Structure formats: C-alpha cells, structure tokens
C-alpha cells in the first residue's frame, strides 16, 4: 500500500547512484515526493523524470527533495544522469 500525502514514510534503506547506502530517516524533516518509475531508458521513465526536472528550481526553493524509486541497479541509474 502506498503512503498517503502527509503520512510519515516507513523506515527503509537504499543505495544511491554512487552505491552509497542511505536511510529513509534522512528525509524525515523534508518534503519528499517519491517518483516511482518502471525502469531507466523507458518512455515512462524519460517523460516522468524530464517533467520533474523542469520543476527542479521550484523544488529546491521550497526545500523539497525528490527521490526516484526504481528496481534498476545503481549502475543503470547512474547511466541516465545527465553529464
């Protein structure tokens, strides 16, 4: 079941694109929408992430930290980051 807007997120750990382990507790004091996408290099992923990227300045000014959630490996995810 997905969390409801405003509800606290459950505790979980993850690896970022640099293979650094992270923890959901680092998002507790921020507004953090999760962008769920099926896989890198798919049309859905590209469109969704490009749309989110167009708002990145607004997110930054509002202290909103957007995180992407995918079943892809950190290696695949790192390949889709613009250079």
C-alpha positions as CSV (number, residue, x, y, z in Angstrom):
1,X,0.0,0.0,0.0
2,X,1.3,3.4,-0.9
3,X,1.6,6.1,1.8
4,X,-0.9,8.9,1.9
5,X,0.2,12.5,1.4
6,X,1.4,13.9,4.7
7,X,1.9,10.5,6.2
8,X,5.3,9.6,7.6
9,X,7.3,7.2,5.4
10,X,8.3,3.8,6.7
11,X,11.9,3.2,7.5
12,X,13.9,1.7,4.7
13,X,17.4,1.7,3.3
14,X,18.6,2.0,-0.2
15,X,21.7,2.5,-2.4
16,X,22.2,5.7,-4.4
17,X,23.8,6.0,-7.8
18,X,27.2,6.2,-6.1
19,X,26.5,2.9,-4.3
20,X,26.4,4.7,-1.0
21,X,23.9,3.3,1.4
22,X,21.2,5.7,2.5
23,X,18.3,5.6,5.0
24,X,14.8,7.0,4.9
25,X,15.5,8.8,8.2
26,X,17.4,11.5,6.2
27,X,14.1,12.5,4.7
28,X,12.1,12.9,7.9
29,X,12.3,16.7,8.1
30,X,11.9,17.4,4.4
31,X,9.0,17.3,2.0
32,X,10.0,14.3,-0.1
33,X,7.8,13.1,-3.0
34,X,8.8,9.7,-4.4
35,X,8.9,9.3,-8.2
36,X,8.2,5.7,-8.9
37,X,9.3,4.6,-12.4
38,X,9.4,1.2,-14.1
39,X,12.9,1.3,-15.4
40,X,15.6,3.6,-16.9
41,X,15.5,4.3,-20.6
42,X,11.8,3.6,-20.9
43,X,9.4,6.2,-22.3
44,X,7.6,6.4,-18.9
45,X,10.8,7.0,-17.0
46,X,12.1,9.6,-19.5
47,X,8.9,11.6,-19.6
48,X,8.3,11.5,-15.8
49,X,11.9,12.4,-14.9
50,X,12.1,15.2,-17.6
51,X,8.8,16.7,-16.2
52,X,10.1,16.6,-12.7
53,X,13.4,18.1,-13.8
54,X,11.5,21.1,-15.3
55,X,10.4,21.9,-11.8
56,X,13.7,21.3,-10.0
57,X,14.3,25.1,-9.3
58,X,10.9,25.3,-7.6
59,X,11.5,22.2,-5.6
60,X,14.9,23.5,-4.4
61,X,13.5,26.9,-3.4
62,X,10.7,25.1,-1.4
63,X,13.2,22.7,0.3
64,X,11.6,19.7,-1.5
65,X,13.8,16.7,-2.1
66,X,12.5,14.4,-4.9
67,X,13.8,10.9,-4.9
68,X,13.4,8.4,-7.7
69,X,12.5,4.8,-6.9
70,X,13.2,2.1,-9.4
71,X,14.1,-1.6,-9.4
72,X,17.1,-0.8,-11.6
73,X,20.7,-1.3,-10.3
74,X,22.7,1.8,-9.2
75,X,24.9,1.2,-12.3
76,X,21.9,1.5,-14.7
77,X,20.5,4.5,-12.8
78,X,23.8,6.4,-12.9
79,X,23.9,6.0,-16.7
80,X,20.7,8.1,-17.1
81,X,22.0,11.1,-15.1
82,X,22.8,13.9,-17.5
83,X,26.5,14.7,-17.7
